[in-house]
Amino acid sequence: MAWPWFGPISNNTAAEFSISLDAVNWLGNIVALVYLPTALLIPTITSRYGIRICCQIGAVTLVLAAWIRYAGTARSLSPNAAYVLLIVGQFFASIAQPIYQVIGPKYSETWFNLNGRTTATMIIAISNPVGGALGQLISPLVGNTRQSILVLGIMSTAVAPLVFLIEKAPPTPPTYAASKESPSLFSLCRAMLGLEVEPAAYMSIRERIDFTIIVLIFGVLVAASNGFAILSAQILQPVGYSASESGFMGACMLLTGMVSAIITAPLFDRVFTHHLAVTSKVFVPFVAAGWFSLIWAVRPHNTAALFVIMTVIGVGSLPMLAVGMELACELTRNADGSSAILWFAGNLFAVVFVLGE
Protein backbone atom coordinates (compact mmCIF):
# COMPACT_ATOMS: atom_id res chain seq x y z
CA MET A 1 0.00 0.00 0.00
CA ALA A 2 2.88 2.39 0.65
CA TRP A 3 3.93 3.14 -2.93
CA PRO A 4 0.61 4.67 -4.17
CA TRP A 5 -0.68 5.90 -0.79
CA PHE A 6 0.27 9.53 -1.40
CA GLY A 7 -0.89 9.59 -5.04
CA PRO A 8 -4.55 10.60 -4.53
CA ILE A 9 -3.63 12.95 -1.67
CA SER A 10 -0.47 14.43 -3.18
CA ASN A 11 -1.82 17.98 -3.26
CA ASN A 12 -3.09 17.70 0.32
CA THR A 13 0.24 16.23 1.48
CA ALA A 14 2.18 19.05 -0.16
CA ALA A 15 0.00 21.67 1.53
CA GLU A 16 -0.09 20.04 4.97
CA PHE A 17 3.66 19.37 5.22
CA SER A 18 4.70 22.54 3.35
CA ILE A 19 6.62 20.62 0.69
CA SER A 20 6.55 20.66 -3.11
CA LEU A 21 4.67 18.22 -5.34
CA ASP A 22 8.05 16.95 -6.58
CA ALA A 23 8.92 16.08 -2.97
CA VAL A 24 5.63 14.20 -2.65
CA ASN A 25 6.38 12.32 -5.89
CA TRP A 26 9.66 11.17 -4.35
CA LEU A 27 7.72 9.40 -1.61
CA GLY A 28 6.69 7.05 -4.40
CA ASN A 29 9.91 7.24 -6.41
CA ILE A 30 12.04 6.11 -3.47
CA VAL A 31 10.03 2.88 -3.30
CA ALA A 32 10.91 2.14 -6.91
CA LEU A 33 14.57 3.17 -6.54
CA VAL A 34 15.34 1.12 -3.41
CA TYR A 35 13.35 -1.72 -4.95
CA LEU A 36 16.01 -2.06 -7.68
CA PRO A 37 19.02 -3.31 -5.64
CA THR A 38 16.76 -5.09 -3.16
CA ALA A 39 15.11 -7.16 -5.88
CA LEU A 40 18.50 -8.38 -7.11
CA LEU A 41 19.53 -9.44 -3.58
CA ILE A 42 16.40 -11.49 -2.86
CA PRO A 43 17.35 -14.61 -4.90
CA THR A 44 20.60 -14.85 -2.90
CA ILE A 45 18.81 -14.37 0.44
CA THR A 46 16.16 -16.95 -0.49
CA SER A 47 18.79 -19.45 -1.62
CA ARG A 48 20.87 -19.02 1.56
CA TYR A 49 18.19 -18.62 4.26
CA GLY A 50 14.97 -19.88 2.68
CA ILE A 51 11.58 -18.37 1.91
CA ARG A 52 10.47 -18.21 5.56
CA ILE A 53 13.37 -16.05 6.80
CA CYS A 54 13.15 -13.83 3.74
CA CYS A 55 9.47 -13.12 4.46
CA GLN A 56 10.19 -12.40 8.13
CA ILE A 57 12.75 -9.77 7.11
CA GLY A 58 10.04 -8.18 5.01
CA ALA A 59 7.59 -8.11 7.93
CA VAL A 60 10.10 -6.41 10.22
CA THR A 61 10.87 -3.69 7.67
CA LEU A 62 7.15 -3.20 7.04
CA VAL A 63 6.48 -2.46 10.71
CA LEU A 64 9.52 -0.18 10.96
CA ALA A 65 8.32 1.71 7.89
CA ALA A 66 4.86 2.20 9.37
CA TRP A 67 5.91 3.88 12.59
CA ILE A 68 8.92 5.84 11.31
CA ARG A 69 6.56 7.31 8.74
CA TYR A 70 4.00 8.13 11.43
CA ALA A 71 6.70 9.78 13.57
CA GLY A 72 7.04 12.30 10.76
CA THR A 73 3.48 13.53 11.36
CA ALA A 74 4.36 15.19 14.69
CA ARG A 75 3.32 18.83 14.42
CA SER A 76 6.34 19.96 16.47
CA LEU A 77 8.68 18.97 13.62
CA SER A 78 9.87 21.37 10.97
CA PRO A 79 8.81 20.60 7.36
CA ASN A 80 12.30 19.33 6.53
CA ALA A 81 12.49 17.06 9.60
CA ALA A 82 9.02 15.66 8.95
CA TYR A 83 9.88 14.97 5.33
CA VAL A 84 13.08 13.14 6.31
CA LEU A 85 11.07 10.77 8.49
CA LEU A 86 8.51 10.22 5.74
CA ILE A 87 11.29 9.37 3.29
CA VAL A 88 13.02 7.02 5.75
CA GLY A 89 9.70 5.28 6.39
CA GLN A 90 9.16 4.85 2.66
CA PHE A 91 12.73 3.53 2.39
CA PHE A 92 11.95 0.64 4.75
CA ALA A 93 8.64 0.02 2.97
CA SER A 94 10.56 -0.27 -0.29
CA ILE A 95 12.63 -3.12 1.21
CA ALA A 96 9.52 -5.03 2.24
CA GLN A 97 7.65 -4.71 -1.04
CA PRO A 98 10.03 -6.52 -3.43
CA ILE A 99 10.48 -9.43 -1.03
CA TYR A 100 6.86 -10.52 -1.40
CA GLN A 101 6.77 -9.86 -5.14
CA VAL A 102 10.04 -11.44 -6.26
CA ILE A 103 9.57 -14.70 -4.32
CA GLY A 104 6.19 -15.34 -6.01
CA PRO A 105 7.32 -17.74 -8.77
CA LYS A 106 9.80 -19.47 -6.43
CA TYR A 107 7.10 -19.92 -3.78
CA SER A 108 4.63 -21.40 -6.27
CA GLU A 109 7.32 -23.65 -7.74
CA THR A 110 8.23 -24.87 -4.23
CA TRP A 111 4.69 -25.53 -3.01
CA PHE A 112 2.45 -26.24 -6.05
CA ASN A 113 2.33 -28.70 -8.95
CA LEU A 114 1.77 -27.75 -12.60
CA ASN A 115 -2.02 -27.62 -12.20
CA GLY A 116 -1.83 -24.90 -9.57
CA ARG A 117 1.37 -23.01 -10.20
CA THR A 118 0.02 -20.22 -12.41
CA THR A 119 -2.88 -19.63 -10.02
CA ALA A 120 -0.52 -19.41 -7.05
CA THR A 121 1.78 -17.03 -8.94
CA MET A 122 -1.26 -14.97 -9.98
CA ILE A 123 -2.51 -14.62 -6.40
CA ILE A 124 0.90 -13.41 -5.20
CA ALA A 125 1.33 -11.13 -8.23
CA ILE A 126 -2.04 -9.39 -7.74
CA SER A 127 -1.55 -8.92 -4.01
CA ASN A 128 0.53 -5.82 -4.72
CA PRO A 129 -2.09 -4.23 -7.04
CA VAL A 130 -4.79 -5.12 -4.50
CA GLY A 131 -2.81 -3.27 -1.83
CA GLY A 132 -2.34 -0.40 -4.25
CA ALA A 133 -6.06 -0.26 -4.98
CA LEU A 134 -6.90 -0.28 -1.27
CA GLY A 135 -4.31 2.41 -0.68
CA GLN A 136 -5.81 4.63 -3.37
CA LEU A 137 -9.31 4.06 -1.99
CA ILE A 138 -8.51 4.53 1.67
CA SER A 139 -5.94 7.34 1.73
CA PRO A 140 -8.32 10.15 0.68
CA LEU A 141 -11.23 8.85 2.80
CA VAL A 142 -9.84 8.60 6.34
CA GLY A 143 -9.39 12.23 7.28
CA ASN A 144 -6.43 14.54 6.82
CA THR A 145 -2.99 13.45 5.71
CA ARG A 146 -1.69 12.80 9.24
CA GLN A 147 -4.68 10.59 10.08
CA SER A 148 -4.23 8.81 6.77
CA ILE A 149 -0.61 7.95 7.60
CA LEU A 150 -1.69 6.61 11.00
CA VAL A 151 -4.25 4.33 9.35
CA LEU A 152 -1.54 3.00 7.02
CA GLY A 153 0.67 2.27 10.04
CA ILE A 154 -2.09 0.39 11.86
CA MET A 155 -2.91 -1.77 8.83
CA SER A 156 0.76 -2.55 8.15
CA THR A 157 1.28 -3.65 11.77
CA ALA A 158 -1.90 -5.73 11.81
CA VAL A 159 -0.89 -7.91 8.84
CA ALA A 160 2.78 -8.41 9.83
CA PRO A 161 2.18 -11.36 12.26
CA LEU A 162 0.73 -13.43 9.38
CA VAL A 163 4.32 -13.99 8.24
CA PHE A 164 4.72 -16.64 10.95
CA LEU A 165 2.30 -18.87 9.01
CA ILE A 166 4.78 -19.18 6.13
CA GLU A 167 6.88 -22.37 6.05
CA LYS A 168 10.16 -22.97 4.24
CA ALA A 169 9.07 -25.88 2.02
CA PRO A 170 6.64 -28.84 1.96
CA PRO A 171 7.84 -32.26 3.22
CA THR A 172 7.74 -33.64 -0.34
CA PRO A 173 8.48 -31.48 -3.40
CA PRO A 174 5.37 -31.31 -5.67
CA THR A 175 7.41 -31.46 -8.90
CA TYR A 176 10.85 -32.42 -10.12
CA ALA A 177 11.75 -28.75 -10.61
CA ALA A 178 10.88 -28.02 -6.98
CA SER A 179 13.36 -30.64 -5.81
CA LYS A 180 16.26 -28.87 -7.53
CA GLU A 181 18.14 -25.74 -6.54
CA SER A 182 17.54 -22.77 -8.84
CA PRO A 183 20.61 -21.45 -10.67
CA SER A 184 21.94 -18.19 -9.28
CA LEU A 185 21.02 -14.76 -10.60
CA PHE A 186 24.65 -14.35 -11.64
CA SER A 187 24.47 -17.46 -13.84
CA LEU A 188 21.26 -16.13 -15.43
CA CYS A 189 23.02 -12.86 -16.27
CA ARG A 190 25.93 -14.79 -17.78
CA ALA A 191 23.52 -16.91 -19.82
CA MET A 192 21.78 -13.77 -21.13
CA LEU A 193 25.17 -12.44 -22.27
CA GLY A 194 25.94 -15.72 -24.04
CA LEU A 195 28.79 -16.61 -21.69
CA GLU A 196 29.67 -20.11 -20.54
CA VAL A 197 27.42 -21.44 -17.76
CA GLU A 198 26.47 -24.79 -16.27
CA PRO A 199 24.13 -26.85 -18.52
CA ALA A 200 21.06 -26.19 -16.34
CA ALA A 201 21.42 -22.44 -16.84
CA TYR A 202 22.14 -22.46 -20.59
CA MET A 203 19.83 -20.35 -22.80
CA SER A 204 19.64 -20.48 -26.59
CA ILE A 205 19.68 -17.29 -28.67
CA ARG A 206 15.91 -17.54 -29.19
CA GLU A 207 15.33 -17.94 -25.46
CA ARG A 208 17.46 -14.88 -24.73
CA ILE A 209 15.53 -12.79 -27.26
CA ASP A 210 12.18 -13.98 -25.94
CA PHE A 211 13.18 -13.25 -22.34
CA THR A 212 14.33 -9.74 -23.33
CA ILE A 213 10.94 -9.07 -24.98
CA ILE A 214 9.12 -10.29 -21.86
CA VAL A 215 11.26 -8.06 -19.63
CA LEU A 216 10.48 -5.00 -21.74
CA ILE A 217 6.72 -5.64 -21.93
CA PHE A 218 6.46 -6.59 -18.26
CA GLY A 219 8.46 -3.51 -17.27
CA VAL A 220 6.23 -1.15 -19.24
CA LEU A 221 3.00 -2.72 -17.91
CA VAL A 222 4.16 -2.43 -14.30
CA ALA A 223 5.64 1.05 -14.76
CA ALA A 224 2.50 2.45 -16.40
CA SER A 225 0.26 1.22 -13.58
CA ASN A 226 2.63 2.34 -10.82
CA GLY A 227 3.25 5.68 -12.48
CA PHE A 228 -0.47 6.39 -12.80
CA ALA A 229 -1.02 5.44 -9.16
CA ILE A 230 1.65 7.92 -8.02
CA LEU A 231 0.56 10.72 -10.37
CA SER A 232 -3.21 10.16 -10.45
CA ALA A 233 -4.14 13.33 -8.58
CA GLN A 234 -1.66 15.45 -10.54
CA ILE A 235 -3.06 14.12 -13.82
CA LEU A 236 -6.76 14.35 -12.98
CA GLN A 237 -7.21 17.18 -10.48
CA PRO A 238 -6.10 19.98 -12.87
CA VAL A 239 -9.04 19.07 -15.16
CA GLY A 240 -11.60 19.14 -12.38
CA TYR A 241 -11.57 15.74 -10.64
CA SER A 242 -11.34 15.49 -6.84
CA ALA A 243 -8.80 13.51 -4.82
CA SER A 244 -11.46 10.88 -4.12
CA GLU A 245 -12.35 10.54 -7.82
CA SER A 246 -8.66 10.21 -8.71
CA GLY A 247 -8.31 7.46 -6.12
CA PHE A 248 -11.44 5.68 -7.35
CA MET A 249 -10.16 5.63 -10.93
CA GLY A 250 -6.81 4.17 -9.89
CA ALA A 251 -8.59 1.63 -7.69
CA CYS A 252 -10.96 0.75 -10.53
CA MET A 253 -8.02 -0.16 -12.75
CA LEU A 254 -6.47 -2.37 -10.09
CA LEU A 255 -9.64 -4.01 -8.72
CA THR A 256 -11.08 -4.89 -12.14
CA GLY A 257 -7.69 -6.32 -13.02
CA MET A 258 -7.79 -8.39 -9.84
CA VAL A 259 -11.18 -9.85 -10.77
CA SER A 260 -9.89 -10.61 -14.27
CA ALA A 261 -6.79 -12.29 -12.83
CA ILE A 262 -8.86 -14.46 -10.48
CA ILE A 263 -11.08 -15.60 -13.37
CA THR A 264 -8.28 -16.26 -15.85
CA ALA A 265 -5.75 -17.95 -13.54
CA PRO A 266 -7.52 -21.36 -13.46
CA LEU A 267 -7.95 -21.17 -17.25
CA PHE A 268 -4.23 -20.57 -17.70
CA ASP A 269 -3.50 -23.54 -15.42
CA ARG A 270 -5.88 -26.05 -17.02
CA VAL A 271 -6.89 -24.85 -20.51
CA PHE A 272 -4.27 -22.48 -21.89
CA THR A 273 -1.28 -24.06 -20.13
CA HIS A 274 0.69 -24.29 -23.38
CA HIS A 275 -0.68 -21.09 -24.94
CA LEU A 276 0.39 -18.42 -22.46
CA ALA A 277 2.35 -16.49 -25.10
CA VAL A 278 -0.70 -16.39 -27.39
CA THR A 279 -2.87 -14.88 -24.64
CA SER A 280 -0.30 -12.12 -24.10
CA LYS A 281 -0.50 -11.25 -27.81
CA VAL A 282 -4.26 -10.77 -27.38
CA PHE A 283 -4.27 -8.82 -24.09
CA VAL A 284 -1.30 -6.48 -24.43
CA PRO A 285 -2.48 -4.55 -27.54
CA PHE A 286 -5.77 -3.71 -25.77
CA VAL A 287 -3.82 -2.39 -22.79
CA ALA A 288 -1.64 -0.27 -25.07
CA ALA A 289 -4.75 1.17 -26.76
CA GLY A 290 -6.22 2.01 -23.35
CA TRP A 291 -3.18 3.96 -22.20
CA PHE A 292 -2.95 5.72 -25.57
CA SER A 293 -6.60 6.79 -25.41
CA LEU A 294 -5.97 8.73 -22.19
CA ILE A 295 -4.36 11.44 -24.35
CA TRP A 296 -7.88 12.48 -25.38
CA ALA A 297 -9.94 11.08 -22.50
CA VAL A 298 -8.44 13.11 -19.64
CA ARG A 299 -10.70 16.15 -19.87
CA PRO A 300 -13.47 17.68 -17.75
CA HIS A 301 -16.82 15.88 -17.33
CA ASN A 302 -15.61 12.61 -18.86
CA THR A 303 -15.87 10.41 -15.78
CA ALA A 304 -17.72 7.48 -17.38
CA ALA A 305 -15.25 7.14 -20.25
CA LEU A 306 -12.28 7.29 -17.87
CA PHE A 307 -13.74 4.49 -15.73
CA VAL A 308 -14.27 2.37 -18.86
CA ILE A 309 -10.67 2.94 -19.95
CA MET A 310 -9.37 2.10 -16.46
CA THR A 311 -11.38 -1.13 -16.59
CA VAL A 312 -9.93 -2.12 -19.97
CA ILE A 313 -6.39 -1.40 -18.78
CA GLY A 314 -6.88 -3.30 -15.52
CA VAL A 315 -8.51 -6.33 -17.11
CA GLY A 316 -5.72 -6.60 -19.65
CA SER A 317 -2.74 -5.75 -17.45
CA LEU A 318 -2.96 -7.74 -14.23
CA PRO A 319 -3.44 -11.24 -15.68
CA MET A 320 -0.34 -10.61 -17.79
CA LEU A 321 1.84 -10.24 -14.68
CA ALA A 322 1.59 -13.91 -13.75
CA VAL A 323 1.72 -14.96 -17.41
CA GLY A 324 4.94 -12.99 -17.88
CA MET A 325 6.54 -14.47 -14.76
CA GLU A 326 5.60 -18.04 -15.72
CA LEU A 327 6.90 -17.58 -19.28
CA ALA A 328 10.13 -16.10 -17.92
CA CYS A 329 10.50 -19.00 -15.50
CA GLU A 330 10.09 -21.52 -18.33
CA LEU A 331 12.58 -19.71 -20.57
CA THR A 332 15.28 -19.32 -17.92
CA ARG A 333 14.62 -22.35 -15.65
CA ASN A 334 15.36 -19.86 -12.87
CA ALA A 335 12.22 -18.87 -10.94
CA ASP A 336 13.59 -16.32 -8.48
CA GLY A 337 16.28 -14.90 -10.78
CA SER A 338 13.89 -14.22 -13.66
CA SER A 339 11.31 -12.74 -11.26
CA ALA A 340 13.95 -10.40 -9.79
CA ILE A 341 14.88 -9.11 -13.25
CA LEU A 342 11.24 -8.60 -14.27
CA TRP A 343 10.35 -6.59 -11.17
CA PHE A 344 13.64 -4.71 -11.40
CA ALA A 345 12.67 -3.61 -14.93
CA GLY A 346 9.15 -2.65 -13.84
CA ASN A 347 10.37 -0.37 -11.09
CA LEU A 348 13.23 1.08 -13.14
CA PHE A 349 10.78 2.06 -15.87
CA ALA A 350 8.40 3.44 -13.22
CA VAL A 351 11.05 5.89 -12.04
CA VAL A 352 11.65 6.97 -15.63
CA PHE A 353 7.90 7.42 -16.23
CA VAL A 354 7.36 9.50 -13.08
CA LEU A 355 10.43 11.67 -13.56
CA GLY A 356 9.48 12.18 -17.21
CA GLU A 357 6.00 13.43 -16.32
N, C-alpha and C positions, 0 to 999 in steps of 0.2 A: 504493500500500500504506500510505502514511503515515496517512491519515485514520482507518482503523479499527484500526490496529496495537495501540493501547493499550486497545481495547474489551474483549477477552477477559481481559486481564491488568490491568484497572484497579485491582482490589483489591491485587494484588501490587505494582503501581507505587506506589500510595499508601503502602503499608507500607515499601517499600524506599527511597523518596526522602523519607519523612516529610512528605508533603503530603496534602491532603484529596481526597476523591473528586471534589468540584467542580473542583479544580485539574486533576485528570486529565481530566475531561470537557472542559476548555478546551483540552487538547491536540488534541482533535477539533474543537471549536467554532472555533478560530482558523483552521483550514483552510477552513471554510465562510465565515467572515467576510471573510478576505482574498480569497477566491475572488470575492466580489461585485464589487469595483471592477476586479479583474484581468480578469474575464470581459468586462466592458464595454470594456476597452482593447484586447482581442485583435483585433477586426475592424479597428481602425485600424492596429495594428502589421502585421497580415497584408497589408492593402491597400498600406501604404507600403514594407515590406521583404520581403514574400513569405513563403510557408509555410516555406521552408527556414530562414531566419534566426529566425523565430518559434520553431520547434522547437529550434534550437540554444540560444536563451535559456532554454527550459525545461530542457534537459539540464544547463546550467551551474547553475541554481538547484537542481536535483535533487541534484547532487553536493554543493553547499554545504550543503544541508539535512542530508544524511546525516552529514557529519562534524562540523558544529556540534552536532547532536543527540548524537552519540557523545561529544563533548567534555564534555557535561553529565553523563556517567556516572562521571567521575573521583571517587574516594572522598574526595579531599582537599577537595572543594568543600562548602560549606554547603548545606543544602536549598534555600534561596532562590536561591543562585548556580546550582546545578544546574538548578533549574526554569526560570530565565531562559534558559539555553542550550537546554533542551528546547523552550521556546516559540519562540525565535528559529529553531531548526531547523525546527519545524513551519511557521513563517511562510514560509520559503523553499520548503518543500514545497508550500505552498498557492499559490505563484506558478506552480510547474511544472504542477500538476494541471489547472487550467482550460485551459492552452494546448493540451494534447492532446485535451481533450474538445470545446472550442468549435470547433476547426478541422475537426472530423469531416465535417460536411456540405459545407464548402467544399472540403476535400481530395477527397472523393468526386465532387463536381461538376467539379472541375478535371481529375481523372484518369480517370473512368469514364463510360461511356455509360449510357443508361437501363436496360439489361438487367443492370447490375452495381452501380448506384448505391446501392440500398437495402442490398445485401449489404456493400458497402464501409463504409457508414455504420454498419451493425450491428456489424461487426468492431471499428471504432474505439469505438463506444458501449459495447460489453461489455468492452473492455479494462480500464476502470476497475473494474467489478464483479469481473472476474477477479483483478485485483490486490488488491481488497478481500477476496475469498475466500481467496486465498493468505496475505494478512496475518493473517486470523483463524485460519487453520490453523496457520501457522508460529509466530506470536508466543508462544503458550503452550507450544510443544514444544521450544524450543531452549535451554532453561536458564533462568536467572534473568532479571530485567528488563534488567540491563546487557548480558548476552550477547545478549539478544533485539534490543536496539538496535544492537549491533555487526553482527548478521546483516542487519538492515535496511539499514545503511550499505553493507555489501559488495554486496548485491544491487542497490541503487540505482546504485552506481558501475559495476558490471559491465554494466548495460544502457545507460548513457549514451552510449558510443561509437556505438551503432546509429543515432544521430541523423544521422551523416554519410552515411547511405545515402539520406536523404530529399532529393529534388530539388524545385525550385521549381514546374515545370510540364512537361507533355509537349511535344514539338516541335509537335504538331498537336492543337488542342482536340478532345475526343471528341464534344462537342455544341455547338449554337449558344449555349446558356446559358454554357458554359465559356469561350467566346470573349469574353464581355462582362464588364465590371467590375460587381461587386455594388454596389448603392446603399449609402450609409453607414448606420451605426446611427442617426445623428441623423435621417436622412430617414425611417427606419422608425418612429422615435418620433413624428415629426411626422405621418406617415400614420396611425398608431394614434390620434392625437388629432384626426384629421379636418382637419388643416391643409393648406395648399397645398404640394404637392411636385411633383417632376418626374414625367412620365407613367409612367416605369418603376417608380416607387415607390408609385404610387397604390393604395389599398385601399378596396374598397367597404365599406359598413356591415356586410354579412354576413361578409365576410372578417375584419373587425376583431373581430366577436363570436366567430367560430370560432377565431381565433388566441388570443383571451383565454381561451377554454375549454381549449384545448390547453395554454396556459401553466399554468393552475391544476392540471389533471390531471397534467401532467408534473412540476410542482413537488412535488405531494403524493407521487407514486410515488417520486421520487428521495429526498425528505426522509424518508419512512418507512423506506426501506432503509438510508440513511445513519444515521438516528437509531438504528435497531435495532443496527447494527454498532457504534456508539459505546457504547451502553448495554446491550449483550447480557449482560455479566457482572452488571451491577447489577440487571437484570430477572430473570435466571435463577438466580444463585447464592443469593439469599435463600430460594428454595424448594427448595434441595438439589442444584442442578446444579453441576458443577465448572467451572473456567475452560476446560478442554479441551472439555467438552460444550457450553458456551456458544459457543466458537469453531466447533465442528463444525456447530452449528445455523445460525449465520450463514453459514458457508461452504456449507452445503447449499442455502440459499436462492439464493446467488449462482451456484453451479456448476450447479445444475439449470436456472436461468434462462439460463445461458450455452449449455447444450446445446439448450434450446428455441429460443434466438435463432439458433443455427447451423442448425437444422433449418428454421426458418420463413423465414429471410432469402431463400433462393432462391425460395420460394413467393411471397413478397411481390414479388419482382422480376419473376417470369414468369407467375404465375397470378392473384394478387390485386393487380396493379399499380394498378388503378383502384378498389379496394375497401378501401383501407387504413383509412378511417374506420369501415367496418363491422366490421372485425376488432377495432378498439379497443373498440367497443360490446359485443363478446363477451368480451374478455379482462378489461377493467377491473372489471366487477362481481364476477368471481371473486376478483380480488386484494383488493377491498374486503371481501368476505366472509371471506377468510383473515385479514386484519389484525383484523377485528372479533371473530373467533372466539378470538383470543389472550386476550381478557378472561377466558374460562373455561378455556382450555387450559393456561395457565401455572400449574401446580400440581405438587406432588411426584409422582414415579413416573408421569409421563405422557410419557415420552421419545418413544415411537413416534408418538403423535398430533402432537407438536410438529414432528417431522421431516416428517410428511405435510403439515402446514400450511405449513412453510417451503418445501416443494417446490411446492405450489400457488401460493404468493406469487411464488416465483422464476420459475416457468414462465410466469406471467401478466405479470409486471412487465417483465423485461428485453427481450423482443421489442418491447414498446411504446415503449421509448426511441427506437429507430431510426424506428419508425412515426411517433412524435410529431415528430421532427426533420424527416422528409421531408414530412409534412403541413404543418408550419410553413414550410418552404422553399417549397412550392408556393403557399401562401397569400400569402406576403410577397414572393416573388421575391428574397429576400435571405438567402443561405445562412448566412453567418457572423453577420449581425446577429440573425436569428431564433434561431440556436443559442446566442448569448451571452445572450439574454433568457431562454431556456428553462433553461439551467444556472444563471443568476442566481437564478431563481425557486426551483429545486430546492434550492440551498444556503441561500437566505434562509429557506425553510420549514424546512430541517433545523435551523438555529439555533433557530428558534421551538420546534420539537418537542423538542429536547434541553433547552432552558432551561425548558420547560413540564413536564418530567418530574417 
